[in-house]
Every structure is written in structure tokens, then in C-alpha cells.
Amino acid sequence: MGLGLAMISTGLGACGKAEAPAADAPAAATEQTAEAPADVAFEEAVEAVAAGGEGEGGISLAQAATDPVIYGSALAVTEAHIIAARDAYALGETDAAAEMFAHPVSEVLIELEDLFNARGVTLFDGLLLEASQAAMSGESAEQISARADAIIAALRAAATKAPESSRSPVSVRAAVAADQADRAATMYRIAREAGTYEPYLDGYGFHKAGLALFQEQEAEIAAANPAGAAALTEAFAELAKAYPDAGRQAELNADLSAMTVSASNAVLANSH
């Protein structure tokens, strides 16, 4: 990922943070730049990922190698940033959009490169960095949206390479959607406490990414786990009140307690 590291060094870096929150905390290990051999065995890839520590949003990179929910969450966190970047750009938030496009490269994708290689995933970090540059260069909102669509398609292709598990794909998807809802609730609290835009935009992305995952297979999730689907419906209804759009909000006065409880309930109801 030489290109990614070179561009990160230009200052695109991570999104602004109020503190080091559990829902969106950068990993100290992202400074590592050594690349593993292209033909690394799966077991070696797991060891390489494990050595990296914690990724974006408290994601255990070691667990991502064996747990499809953690793996899916890493991809969903990336998708959340892409959605936030696309929608913020459409509202004229050029700098925030450029940062959102670039952020997952340093926080998630570099750490997962060995795992992606081992699982046969076509690397796509270049798409994010090109989108970040395009945003700074002033491409149209339609062009940026098309770039976002291409990245999301690459993420969904990567999702098909998830580790095997006793859990069904529908159950895994529901758990990942719930994880995104929980992250969105946490980021709303941080945005309210900090009074800054970036945590709100992070949370908006988590909300939208999780909602998309849920709605795309809502009928299947409801059939497999009615209580889990109901909990997700309630959580995303609360989050919709908190995140009306990707723009800067004059006030953050949604019911944080109801939002947090409903998101936690969704995680619990979809934990198996």
C-alpha cells in the first residue's frame, strides 16, 4: 500500500476526534508499514493481522481473521465513512468529505491487507484515496457519488470472502447492522459532548451503513429472528431522529437515552 501511505503523509489523516472514544478510536499500530509477502499463508496472515492490534472503532483485527461479524464490521465501518463522505460532499463539506474518504485507509484497510490477500480480496484502498483527491479537486457531486458507488461495490465483494462460521449469513448481517447502530449512538453522544462536526458525521455514516445492511435483507432477518429484526427497526427509528442528514446541526437534542438503549437492545437481540 505504498500509494496509501504516501497520500496519508500529505495530511489527509484521520477524522477529527473529541477524545479517544471506543466507537471511533484510531489504532496506534497503523504506523506499521511493512508489507507481508504476497504468497503469505492464511495462518501467517492471521498472525500478521493479530500483531496489528486494534483497528478502527475498536475492531479486533485478529478476530476479523476468524469471525465473520468482526470482519463484516470492519467493512461496514469503511462503508460508513464512504456514505458520510458522499453525502457531506453533496452538501458542500469538501474538506470533511476528503478526510472521510481517506480515513479508513489508515485506520482499517492497511491493517487488513494481509488478511484480504489471504482471502483473495482484490485490494481497493486506491479507490478511496482517488475519491479523496477527487473531492479536493472539485469533481461534481455526481462524479463523487459514482466513486462512492464503486467503493461500496468493492466492499460488498470483499464481504463475500468473510471467514466461515456456524452463524448464517443473515444472522451475521443482522449482527453487523446492530454493531453499526451501536456505533452511531456512541458517536452522537461524543458529538454532543464535543460540539464538533466530525463525530456527528461519523455517526451519520454508521447509521446509514447499518440501515442499508438491514433494509437490504429485512425480510430474511425478520424470518430468521423476529425479535432481532424488531430491535433493529426500533434502533434505526431512534437514530433517524438524531441524524436527519449529513450536514452540520444547529442542535443535537435527540433522545440520547432512548437511542443508546435501543441500539444496545439491537446488539443483544442479534448476538447469536
Summary of the structure (lengths in Angstrom):
residues: 272
radius of gyration: 17.4
end to end distance: 35.5
largest distance: 51.7
contacts: 993
relative contact order: 0.15
helix: 72%
strand: 1%
